[in-house]
Amino acid sequence: MVVDEGDNHPLALEAPRLELPLFRLRYFNPGKAKLTLLYGNDTLSHPEYDIQLLAPQLVGVSSQELTLDQEIRSPANPARATSVRVFWATLIIAVLVVMALLVRLLRVEKTA
């Protein structure tokens, strides 16, 4: 790579690094129950657990790799659908009002 520094001091470039962030989810499953990953639902409360109480069960226990099943969409929330409709209706009305004001102002300037 050639960098034209111009009047600036040369930059000290090091060898490039590729970083691939990896996210993992770790579940504590006391039994053989099926695990369900829930996301995107604002009505759910945050998980609450006391790590001090779980520590003896977590430390030194090997983890097990799992694969996720097909994503299942939750039923539509009618309250959210209504709020989306209200948002778009308000936005369209606001745009129409602004356009009407612009037309009115342009007509006033043409006549003046």
N, C-alpha and C positions, 0 to 999 in steps of 0.2 A: 504494500500500500504506500503510495506517495501522497504526502500532504503538503500543499503550498501554504507555508506559515505566514508569508508576507512579512510584515515588520514585527510580528510577534515572536516571542521565544519559542523554540521547538517544544512540542508536547512530548512528554515521556510516555510512549505507548508500550504497554506490556502485551504479552501474548493474549489473544482473545480467549474468553471462556464461554462455554455454552451452559446456561442454567436451565434446567427443566424442573420447575416446581412440581412437587407431587403431593397430592392431598389424599389422606387416608382417613377412613372413619373406623373407630374402634367401639364396638358394642360390648357391653357386659350382659351376658345371657345366662342367668342362673339355671335355667332348665333347657328343655329341647323345644321351646316354643319358637314359632316362626317369627323372624324379625321383619319389621316394616320400617322403611325409611320414609318419613314425611317431611316435605319441604314445600315452601310457597304458600303455606297456610298461616296467615297472621293471627288466626283465632286460637292457635295452640299456645299453651304456656311454655316457657323455657324449662328445660330439664333441671331437676334439682337432685343433687346427690352429694353425699359427704364422702370425700376421698379418704378421710381418715378411717371411716368404717369399712370402706371397700378395699383398702390397701392390702390386708392379709389375703384377700381373694385374687387380687390383681398381680401382686409382685411374684415373680418367678413362674407365672403361668404362661405357657406357650400360646401363641395366637394361632388362629386358623383362618386361612384365606377363604373368602366367600365371593361369589359372583352375583351381580344384581340381576333380578328377573326383568322382564319387559316392564316399561313404565306404564302405570295404570293411572289414568286421569280420574280425579275425584269429580263427583257430580257438580254441575254448575251451581254457583252461588247466586241466587236471584237478587240479593241485595247489591252485590258487586255489579251485576249486569245493569241494574237500574242506575247506579252511580256513574257507570261508563256512559250510558245514554244521556244522563243529565249533563255530564261534562261536554260531550260532543254537541248537544243542543245549545248549551251556553256559548261554546266557542263559535258555532255557526252564527248565532244571533249577534255576537259581538263583532264578527267580521262583517256582517251585513250592515250593522249600525255604522261602523267605521267607513265602509264603502259609501253609504248614503251621505255621510258628512263630507267626504272628499268630493263627491259629485256636486253637492250643494255649494261647497267652497269654490270649486272650479267654475260653476255657473255664475256665481257672484263676481268673480274676478273677470270673466269674459264681458259681462255687462258694464263693469266699471271702467 
